[in-house]
Amino acid sequence: MHIRKAAEMSGVAAATIRYYEQIGLLSAIGRTAAGYRIFDEHDIRLLVFLRKARELGFSLDDCRELLTLVTAKNRHSSAVTERTREVAGKRLAEIDSQIAELARMRELVQLHFDTLGDTELDCPIADNL
């Protein structure tokens, strides 16, 4: 199938697919004699994997490593499993950090919200910053 159909089936924009190929995230995609990319079911599965990984916030470098790990012949080995857990664990730590930061921000905004209309303060938001 051509790139338009691959994009449709995987949910990854054609421009993104071209970019992934350009940066080497995707192995060289087969081509027709006229130079059109030809995608097979395996390519679509890889694109879906990349889309989902990116939606979860994995970096391109993490996606590259995860792709290598999940497509390795020894992907069920303890070493590959452990490395995959390390990459996922790093992302979990990043998410936990983001949640903590959002909670802190929420508390500050709530404080500002709660003090709005307080005539004792010149500017409740500025005073609470």
C-alpha positions as a printed NumPy array, in Angstrom:
array([[  0.   ,   0.   ,   0.   ],
       [  1.094,   3.582,  -0.544],
       [  1.825,   6.198,   2.095],
       [ -1.656,   7.744,   2.061],
       [ -3.263,   4.415,   2.92 ],
       [ -0.531,   3.634,   5.479],
       [ -1.178,   6.994,   7.136],
       [ -4.903,   6.321,   7.188],
       [ -4.508,   2.822,   8.634],
       [ -1.911,   3.756,  11.264],
       [ -3.192,   7.162,  12.32 ],
       [  0.241,   8.668,  11.609],
       [  0.338,  11.618,   9.207],
       [  2.124,  11.014,   5.904],
       [  4.53 ,  13.877,   6.649],
       [  5.366,  12.261,   9.99 ],
       [  5.968,   8.916,   8.317],
       [  8.381,  10.596,   5.887],
       [ 10.1  ,  12.302,   8.836],
       [ 10.424,   9.033,  10.762],
       [ 12.023,   7.461,   7.721],
       [ 14.314,  10.471,   7.201],
       [ 15.654,  10.336,  10.777],
       [ 16.049,   6.574,  10.624],
       [ 13.317,   5.777,  13.118],
       [ 11.757,   3.532,  10.494],
       [ 13.923,   1.216,   8.473],
       [ 14.028,   1.988,   4.792],
       [ 10.559,   1.379,   3.426],
       [ 10.296,  -0.619,   0.219],
       [  9.844,   1.373,  -2.964],
       [  8.347,   0.844,  -6.364],
       [ 10.385,   1.361,  -9.521],
       [  8.85 ,   4.844,  -9.647],
       [ 10.082,   5.586,  -6.118],
       [  6.766,   5.36 ,  -4.267],
       [  6.936,   3.911,  -0.77 ],
       [  5.249,   0.55 ,  -0.351],
       [  4.066,  -0.395,   3.143],
       [  3.114,  -3.837,   4.376],
       [  1.248,  -4.978,   7.492],
       [  4.474,  -5.102,   9.513],
       [  5.181,  -1.457,   8.662],
       [  1.659,  -0.515,   9.741],
       [  2.114,  -2.291,  13.081],
       [  5.37 ,  -0.384,  13.635],
       [  3.667,   2.91 ,  12.787],
       [  0.81 ,   2.16 ,  15.189],
       [  3.367,   1.293,  17.874],
       [  5.159,   4.612,  17.264],
       [  1.906,   6.564,  17.315],
       [  0.888,   5.031,  20.625],
       [  4.342,   5.521,  22.147],
       [  4.36 ,   9.177,  21.101],
       [  0.843,   9.634,  22.499],
       [  2.189,   8.349,  25.82 ],
       [  4.915,  10.983,  25.667],
       [  7.918,   8.832,  24.858],
       [ 10.677,  10.829,  23.178],
       [ 11.84 ,   9.965,  19.671],
       [ 15.026,   8.506,  21.16 ],
       [ 12.971,   6.368,  23.532],
       [ 10.763,   5.283,  20.625],
       [ 13.852,   4.308,  18.663],
       [ 15.11 ,   2.196,  21.549],
       [ 11.704,   0.673,  22.252],
       [ 11.316,  -0.257,  18.59 ],
       [ 14.686,  -1.95 ,  18.688],
       [ 13.736,  -3.795,  21.859],
       [ 10.29 ,  -4.968,  20.761],
       [ 11.514,  -6.128,  17.365],
       [ 14.623,  -7.9  ,  18.686],
       [ 14.8  , -11.627,  18.101],
       [ 15.523, -12.081,  21.812],
       [ 12.758,  -9.656,  22.874],
       [ 11.549, -12.1  ,  25.529],
       [ 14.949, -12.357,  27.194],
       [ 15.392, -11.006,  30.691],
       [ 17.937,  -8.421,  29.486],
       [ 15.559,  -6.991,  26.87 ],
       [ 12.655,  -7.079,  29.299],
       [ 14.717,  -5.287,  31.941],
       [ 15.822,  -2.576,  29.504],
       [ 12.241,  -2.104,  28.307],
       [ 11.178,  -1.728,  31.937],
       [ 13.917,   0.882,  32.46 ],
       [ 12.727,   2.968,  29.502],
       [  9.094,   2.695,  30.619],
       [ 10.085,   3.404,  34.221],
       [ 11.864,   6.574,  33.155],
       [  8.682,   7.733,  31.421],
       [  6.618,   6.878,  34.51 ],
       [  8.965,   9.001,  36.627],
       [  8.557,  11.888,  34.172],
       [  4.766,  11.559,  34.359],
       [  4.878,  11.481,  38.169],
       [  6.995,  14.633,  38.121],
       [  4.523,  16.336,  35.787],
       [  1.627,  15.315,  38.03 ],
       [  3.416,  16.746,  41.079],
       [  4.109,  19.991,  39.238],
       [  0.493,  20.23 ,  38.086],
       [ -0.705,  19.608,  41.634],
       [  1.547,  22.411,  42.878],
       [  0.255,  24.728,  40.157],
       [ -3.324,  23.764,  40.966],
       [ -2.804,  24.666,  44.621],
       [ -1.474,  28.099,  43.646],
       [ -4.304,  28.786,  41.224],
       [ -6.818,  27.594,  43.848],
       [ -5.242,  30.003,  46.338],
       [ -5.587,  32.856,  43.85 ],
       [ -9.131,  31.816,  43.08 ],
       [-10.067,  31.649,  46.749],
       [ -8.688,  35.136,  47.456],
       [-10.359,  36.869,  44.521],
       [-12.738,  39.474,  45.831],
       [-10.851,  39.834,  49.13 ],
       [-11.007,  43.579,  49.701],
       [ -8.148,  43.402,  52.185],
       [ -5.697,  42.621,  49.364],
       [ -4.669,  45.164,  46.728],
       [ -4.246,  42.448,  44.13 ],
       [ -4.906,  38.944,  45.425],
       [ -3.088,  37.27 ,  42.573],
       [  0.007,  39.456,  42.789],
       [  0.045,  39.257,  46.604],
       [ -0.055,  35.466,  46.495],
       [  2.671,  35.139,  43.938]])
